[in-house]
Structure formats: structure tokens, C-alpha cells
Amino acid sequence: MKLLYKTLLSTMLVSPLCVNMYAQQQIPNSGFEGGWSDCVPWTFYVSEDKHGEASAVVAGKNPNGWVISNVAGMTSYYDGLASGLGATVVGDSVEGFNSNSAVKLTNTPNPFMDAQIVPGYVTLGTTWSTAYPGFDVSAGGMVINNSDGGSFGGIEFNGRPTGIEFMYKRSRGEDKPAEKSTVVAYLWKGHWTQKDVPAVVYMAGEPVCADMTDRDRCILGMDMTGCQGGEVSKSDDAELIAVINAEITEDASEWTKFSATFDYKSDATPEMINIIIAAGDYFGGASVVGKDNSITVDDVKLIYAENDKNVYSGVLNIDMMGNALATNKPATIEITPAGEGKCTFTLPNFVLEMPGAEPMVLGDIVVNDVTTSEENGTTAYNGEVKGLQLAGGSIVADVTLNGTISGNNVVMNIDVMWSGIPIKVTFTSTTSGINDINADLNAPVEYFNIQGMRVDADNMTPGIYVKRQGNKVSKILVK
């Protein structure tokens, strides 16, 4: 009878349920899997023959679309070769959460001046730093004066997300273990400009200065006391629209989810977004930066209201090496728009059932940065993810997605390669060969959620359900 109910339910779920379709932007390379390239910190040469020219000093690598706060040190020019005395790398790629890559950020001593601890953070904007190191006999050696830094700019963006979430690990060194980690995100329109911001680390003479557009502190309206740079002006349309300024204080040796909600201050449409995730106290100043304090970050996502994602109901057919593991199994998929021509595909709560074995709960199959294209009313979806960790990390698989949506017809092919074994998963909004099955006319009223699970009628939360009584099946909306 259970099989009869499941088959009947799959018959009813042949048309997709699509919830409130309109595009919502995601951030690029959210899982840090989209390649890494040389990091050339924003600074300038200070030698006489190259004074004021943009530096080409490479310090570590950045995940594409993001910038890590690596510093180029004191840049000069010798015999045609760029050099950066005191260059410091504070971020690197490490194994991720269910993936091959995450960003690890660590507050790191400057190798030339170990009294200076360079803060580790990553941003969608541009990182910058300045300092005026010198030698003070009374202080017993090197001292750091006029230190400052942060992030300016961001990326173009016009969505209105409700919040942000990511996975992280966190540890503290012995220096300042009480230092908090910081998460800052903000949406804005218009521009702020600060004059004459020192853009170099220098030991003599006058620093190279530049006008800085959309510095973090300026947009956020923070106190500029003690900060480097000149006066701040803004365009007539400049407006801070929403902000997150949150902290993480607990260590986490295992992957842990962080989430925070935007505080909206305006109904205006954003033009830009910046996100900053710091190993330490981002706005606390140089004196609070603790050596070896670190945070590892992966899967940074913007969160929208639940009804902003598209949920489709249908059935799964699963084949492994010619053996049918599932036929017409009720399921849902989720497609979350992530900007023009992009989306995130999710097959939630995937379970692999093999004959003679306990069901294997693999968890969510998530493919980020799926490419979409439309032709003659049909939208095609193509994407892949390498090294996806499932079943709590005990299974590592490569997943390839291709499919189409045309009107009410949805077909998604999810090819999973696990240890050389191909598993073919097909999601479709239509089934065949089950229209002639009859239900028990004396069956009681039963309710199922759109995942195909039976639910208690007295404990249903708001949402869409399937009601079955005898041979009559219908969808109902619980408010």
C-alpha cells in the first residue's frame, strides 16, 4: 500500500510548483572554487624613478572575484625587478566545506617588522593598507606610526537580500585570544570620496596619496578620528541602504554555519554591495590585532525571502551501472536565481537506496554558478561541481548538471561520479506508465508535503500539501 500511495503521489506532482519567479543576485565565486589568481595589492612604488606608479608586486593569490588583505610591503624598484620589503600573505586556499577550496585568513606578523601584525580579511572590494614604520631608541626598536587600512569599493548589485550566510571554522592564537572576528556587509547607492589617503607603507619622505572612492568607513558613517586621509564628500544621491556589522566570538574546530540579517535603512534600490569577513576585529585598530587568530570561510551566500527561490516538484529516476535504484520517486528541486544568466541548483535531502542495504542519506546536492540560456521559450541549465562532499564528508563526488525547463515540462539530468561509479539521476515533471493504478476507495484522508513525506494534519505549517482520500487527490494551501 505504501508503494501505491507513493506512486499515486508522484502522479499528482507531475506539474511543477514554481514559487514567485524573479531574479535575485548572488555574489560571484561564492564557494571559492572559481579559480585563484595572483594578488597584486593596491599600492604604489616609492622609489625616485617609479614614484607614484601603481605597484606590480605580487603577494599571494586571491580567489577570483574577491580580494584578500595581503600586503605588498614597501615597494621600490631595483634593476628592473619589483620588490616589496615586508610583503605579507595572510590568506590562502584550503580544503573547503563539501568542496576542494575555502579561504583561510590569519592575522600574520610582517616578516620585516614582526611588531606589526597584518590583519587577515577578504572582501568584494579592494583592500588597502598604510603605515609609517620608524626606529625609536626609547621604545626599544621599530615602531609603527600612522597605520590604517580596510576596504573600498565593491561590486555592482541591485538586489535586496534579507541576509548573508556562510560556513566557517575559527581558532585563536596565544597572543590575543579574546579578539572577535568580524562580518561586515553593506548595500549603497551613489559615491563617497575621501581626499589624500596615504596608499603606501613608507619609511622616509612624503607618502604617495590618492583619492579613495567608497571607503568602508565613509559609507557606514563611522567616526574617522585617528584615520588617515583628508576630507570626505559624497554625491547628491549617496545613500547607505542596508548594513550588517556582526561578530563571531566562539571558536569552531568543525564547520559551523554563520548567518546574519541586513538592517535596512532605506527602500531605495542598491547600486553596489561589499562584503568583508575578517579573522579579527576589523574596525578595532592595529592595537587589537592578535597574532595567529584565524578564520576559514566557505560558501558565502546572500539569503532572500523563502519565496524568492523557485521550487519544482516531480519525480526522480536513479540508475547505477544499469540497475534501477529508484523509479518515479517523489522529489523536489530548487533553483535560486543568482544574477543574469546564473542560478544555484539544489536537490535537497538526497537519499540513495540500494537493495539489501540501509538507505544512504547523502544530503543536499548543490551546484553553484549554473549557467542558463534561453531559446524559443526553453531555458537550458548547465553546471558542475568537483569534489562535492556528501554524507557528512564520507563520500566525495563530481556532479554534472544539464537540463531544460519549457513551460510546465522540467527535465534535469544530474550525473554523479563517485569513486569511478556513475550514478545517473533524472528529475522530471512527467511520469509514464502509472495512470492506470487505482487507489483504495476506503483509504482515510492523508496529507503529504511536496517532498513526498506523510504529515500529521494537526501539525501542518503554512505551505502547499497534497491531500489524498480514496481515488481523489488534490493540492491544498495551508495559510
Protein Blocks (a to p, Z undefined) as FASTA:
>chain_A
ZZmmmmmmmmmmmpccdehiadddddehklopnopaddddddddfbfklgoiacfbdehj
adehiacfbdebjaddeehiacdehiacfbdcdddehiabdcdddddddfklmmbccddd
ddfbdcdddddddddfknopacdehiacddedjdddfbdcfbdcddddddddfklmmbcc
dddddddedjdddehiafbdcfehjddddddehifklmnopafehiacddddddfklccf
bdcddddfbdcfbdcddddddddfbfbdcfbdcddddfblfknojklpcghiacddehia
cdddfklpccddddddddeehiafbghiacddddddebehiacdddehiacddehiacdd
ebjaddehiacddeehiacdddddehiaeehhpaccddddddddehjbccddddddeehi
acdddddfbdehilmpccdfkbccddddfkopacdfklcccddddddehjbccddddZZ
